[in-house]
Amino acid sequence: MASLSIDLSISWENHDEFQRLLKNVDETQKAYQKALQELFEFKSDIQVVSGVKKGDYKTHE
């Protein structure tokens, strides 16, 4: 997994912007975790039917 390193110098002038960025990072991380959870819980409704003769088939999930 890639690693990201950021050097920041925070002054009073950019403190609000930094807080906004941290909030965006937190929201993005929560959305990513939610998407991973939904992907983990995903169950496909697709079924594949195969057979050699008409009426003689097997269902594969």
C-alpha positions in Angstrom: 0.0 0.0 0.0 1.3 3.5 -0.8 2.3 5.8 1.9 1.8 9.6 1.8 3.8 12.1 3.8 3.0 15.8 4.0 5.0 18.5 5.7 2.7 21.3 6.9 3.4 24.6 8.4 0.3 25.9 10.1 0.0 29.6 10.8 -3.0 31.5 12.2 -3.9 32.6 8.7 -4.3 29.1 7.3 -5.7 27.4 10.4 -9.3 27.5 9.2 -8.3 26.1 5.8 -6.3 23.3 7.5 -9.3 22.4 9.7 -11.5 22.3 6.6 -9.0 20.0 4.9 -8.9 17.7 7.9 -12.7 17.5 7.9 -12.6 16.6 4.2 -10.1 13.8 4.8 -12.2 12.5 7.7 -15.4 12.5 5.5 -13.5 10.8 2.6 -12.1 8.1 4.9 -15.6 7.4 6.3 -17.1 7.2 2.8 -14.3 4.8 1.8 -14.9 2.6 4.8 -18.6 2.5 4.1 -18.0 1.6 0.4 -15.7 -1.3 1.5 -18.3 -2.5 4.0 -21.0 -2.5 1.3 -18.7 -4.3 -1.1 -18.0 -6.9 1.5 -21.7 -7.4 2.2 -22.6 -7.5 -1.6 -24.4 -10.6 -2.7 -25.0 -11.1 -6.4 -28.5 -12.0 -7.6 -27.1 -13.4 -10.9 -27.5 -17.1 -11.6 -26.0 -19.0 -14.5 -28.0 -21.8 -15.9 -26.3 -24.5 -18.0 -27.5 -27.7 -19.5 -27.0 -30.1 -22.3 -30.6 -31.0 -23.1 -33.7 -29.0 -22.9 -35.2 -29.2 -19.4 -32.0 -30.7 -18.0 -30.1 -27.8 -16.3 -28.1 -27.0 -13.3 -28.1 -23.7 -11.5 -24.8 -22.1 -10.5 -24.5 -19.2 -8.1 
